[in-house]
Amino acid sequence: LHFCETELQITKVGQRVFHIFINNQTAVRNADVIYWSGGNSIPVYKDYVLLIPSEGSSKQTLWLAFHPSEGAKFRDAILNGLEIFKLNKSDGSLAVPNPESSSSLASVKPENKQPKKGKKLSMKIVIGVSLGCTVTVSLSLLLSLILWRKNRRSYYRRKSMERRKASPLPDQLCKCFTLAEIQAATNNFDHAFVIGRSGFGNVYKGFIKGIKCEVAIKRLKSESQQGTREFWTEIQLLSQLRYVNLVSLIGYCNDNNEKILVYEYMTNGTLRDHLYKTEKAPLTWKQRLEICIGAARGLDYLHSGAVHRVIHRDIKSTNILLDEEYVAKVSDFGLSKMSRISMTNDPIRTVVKGTFGYMDPEYYRRQQLTEKSDVYSFGVVLFEVLFARPAVDSKLEYSQISLANWARKCIGN
């Protein structure tokens, strides 16, 4: 069965889900083409083996049906291509006539002649030659099948590359890089090029041919399923957002099972790098104030300045980057949630995700996400800037472990 999600509005796992039935048997429940292929406009195929009973008519009916899942946003199913291959007869022989012609062949009865004794030797030779030919033909067919499957996989890989290069996103918004370009920029992911590590994976510094500035290249860990969802979320959001206090996504790579994001390189690293446990020169109070104002503007743009309301969900000092002029830029949108801006700004019900020490207690208790959750996290960042200490420090006294709780007590006193 061949599948390819071509509807541009379907880009996430779970938007179009359906069940597949073959001969009144459930072949797949909750089939999701985006989950299988990894993205929109990427072809994928699935093979299924079905045993056809030999009893009854020589002509059999193969029944194939699809049914949409009730919980999916798009309640329909797709199938882009169908191939059926007859593997072998029940006795293992591949030499089987077409069912349509077998009935006419069966109507012609062979003459029942008794072989003479003098011909027994020649009959053995004929049988031996026939068996040899059958084995040879069987091996040839098996080899042809193996080569055909190999060529088909190569074809899909080639078409997948063409699809990725023909990204639905304009190049000026988000460029699609090849793996070869990324490997050239990082000297094949040399550890000497690593400038940071995150839950997503390693971050490399490099130069890509055709890009005028230095870039930061974030490579997803191959075993991370959560990271795959965050990868597509970040592309979807940052390809549509452009603001001076948001980090710019230059492009991405989704090639040969590699998922890589390419950003503009931030010369001065993260805000956290300049606050504590660092050899870098401390920030002046004026710099700290300007950085906080810049980050607040970026956050306000996410909440009310774009077409859709975006809630970041993971505001912290390591997700605020500083360029060469110490201009603050909010980064890392993998956990973000997007919704239409409304007068009521109703909360978004979702599972709790974020970083302990920065997480809004109300969001944690009720699992209802609002802009206030980001505002709470940003408040913790302001305390970090003021007190130059981590949001959570288990080495301190119990009453001082949480920066947010300790700061509130200090203010109350």
C-alpha positions, 0 to 999 in steps of 0.5 A, spaced: 500 500 500 502 506 497 501 513 501 503 520 501 500 526 505 499 531 500 494 536 503 498 542 506 494 543 512 496 536 514 503 537 517 502 534 524 501 527 527 494 525 529 491 530 524 488 524 519 488 517 522 484 511 519 484 504 520 485 499 514 482 492 513 484 486 509 479 481 507 475 483 513 481 482 518 484 488 521 491 490 518 492 496 522 489 500 527 490 508 527 494 508 521 497 515 520 501 517 514 505 523 517 507 518 523 510 513 518 513 518 513 516 523 518 512 529 514 508 532 509 509 530 501 514 524 503 512 518 500 511 511 504 509 504 503 507 498 507 507 491 505 502 486 508 502 478 507 495 475 506 494 467 505 488 466 500 485 459 501 486 454 496 479 451 497 473 453 492 473 457 486 480 458 483 478 465 482 478 469 489 476 476 491 481 480 495 477 485 500 480 492 502 477 497 506 479 504 510 475 507 515 477 514 519 478 514 526 473 518 530 478 522 534 482 525 528 481 532 526 480 530 518 475 524 518 477 521 512 482 516 509 487 516 503 491 511 499 495 513 493 497 506 490 496 499 490 500 493 488 498 486 489 503 480 488 502 473 488 508 469 491 507 462 491 502 456 490 500 452 496 505 447 495 510 452 494 510 452 486 511 459 483 509 456 476 501 457 477 497 459 471 492 465 471 486 463 474 482 466 468 485 461 464 486 455 469 478 453 468 479 452 460 486 448 461 482 444 466 477 442 460 482 439 456 483 432 459 489 429 457 490 422 454 491 417 459 496 412 455 500 407 459 507 408 459 511 403 456 517 400 460 522 402 455 521 409 456 522 409 464 529 411 463 527 417 459 521 419 464 526 420 469 531 424 465 525 428 463 522 429 471 529 431 473 530 436 468 523 439 469 525 439 477 531 443 475 528 448 471 523 449 476 528 450 481 532 455 477 526 459 475 524 459 482 531 462 484 530 467 478 524 469 480 526 470 488 532 474 486 528 478 481 523 480 487 529 482 491 532 486 486 525 489 485 524 491 492 531 494 493 530 498 487 523 501 489 527 503 496 532 507 492 526 510 488 523 512 494 529 515 497 530 519 491 523 521 490 523 523 498 529 527 497 526 531 491 520 532 495 524 535 501 528 540 496 521 542 493 519 544 500 512 548 501 515 553 505 518 559 501 526 559 501 526 566 504 522 563 510 525 556 511 531 553 507 531 545 506 538 543 506 541 537 504 545 532 509 551 533 505 551 541 506 550 540 514 556 535 514 560 539 510 559 545 515 560 541 521 566 537 518 562 531 519 559 532 526 566 533 528 566 534 536 571 540 535 565 544 532 560 542 538 558 549 542 553 546 546 548 540 548 541 540 550 535 535 551 534 535 543 541 534 542 548 537 540 549 544 537 554 545 532 557 552 530 559 552 522 558 555 515 554 553 510 555 555 503 551 560 500 549 563 507 553 569 509 553 569 517 555 563 521 550 558 523 548 554 529 546 547 527 542 543 532 542 535 531 536 531 534 538 525 537 536 519 533 532 515 538 528 521 540 521 520 538 519 526 543 524 530 539 521 529 532 514 532 534 518 538 537 522 538 531 516 539 526 513 544 531 519 549 531 519 549 523 512 550 523 512 556 528 519 559 526 518 559 519 512 564 520 515 568 525 520 574 524 521 579 530 527 582 532 527 579 539 526 572 536 531 567 534 531 566 526 530 559 523 534 559 517 532 552 515 532 545 516 534 538 514 530 532 514 534 527 510 537 520 511 533 519 518 537 526 520 533 531 523 537 538 524 535 545 525 539 551 522 539 558 526 543 564 526 549 564 530 548 567 537 555 570 539 554 571 546 551 565 548 545 564 553 543 569 558 544 563 563 552 563 561 553 570 563 549 570 570 553 565 575 558 559 575 561 562 569 568 565 567 565 570 562 565 578 565 558 579 569 553 583 565 552 591 567 545 593 570 544 597 564 545 590 560 541 586 564 535 591 564 536 592 556 536 584 556 530 583 560 526 588 556 528 585 549 526 578 552 519 581 554 518 584 548 519 577 544 514 574 549 509 579 548 509 579 540 508 571 541 502 572 545 499 578 542 503 580 536 502 575 531 496 572 527 496 566 532 497 566 539 503 562 541 505 560 548 512 558 549 511 553 555 519 553 556 521 560 558 528 560 562 535 563 562 538 558 557 532 559 552 534 567 551 540 568 547 544 574 546 547 576 539 554 580 538 550 587 541 547 583 547 540 583 544 535 578 547 532 573 543 527 568 545 529 561 542 527 553 543 520 553 541 519 545 541 514 545 546 510 551 544 502 551 543 499 555 538 492 557 538 487 563 534 487 570 538 480 571 541 477 576 546 476 571 551 483 567 550 481 561 553 486 556 556 489 550 552 488 544 556 494 540 555 499 535 558 504 539 563 511 540 560 516 545 561 522 545 566 522 545 574 523 551 577 520 555 572 513 552 571 507 555 573 504 552 579 497 553 576 498 550 570 501 544 573 495 543 578 490 544 573 493 542 566 490 549 563 495 553 559 495 560 558 499 566 557 500 567 564 504 561 565 509 564 560 509 570 564 510 566 571 516 563 568 519 570 565 518 572 572 523 567 575 528 569 569 528 576 572 529 573 579 535 569 576 538 576 573 537 580 580 540 574 584 545 571 580 543 564 582 539 558 579 532 557 579 533 550 583 539 549 587 538 543 591 545 545 595 541 550 599 537 550 605 530 547 604 527 554 604 531 557 599 531 551 594 526 554 589 528 561 587 521 563 586 518 561 593 525 564 596 524 571 592 517 571 594 518 570 602 524 576 601 519 580 598 514 579 603 519 580 609 
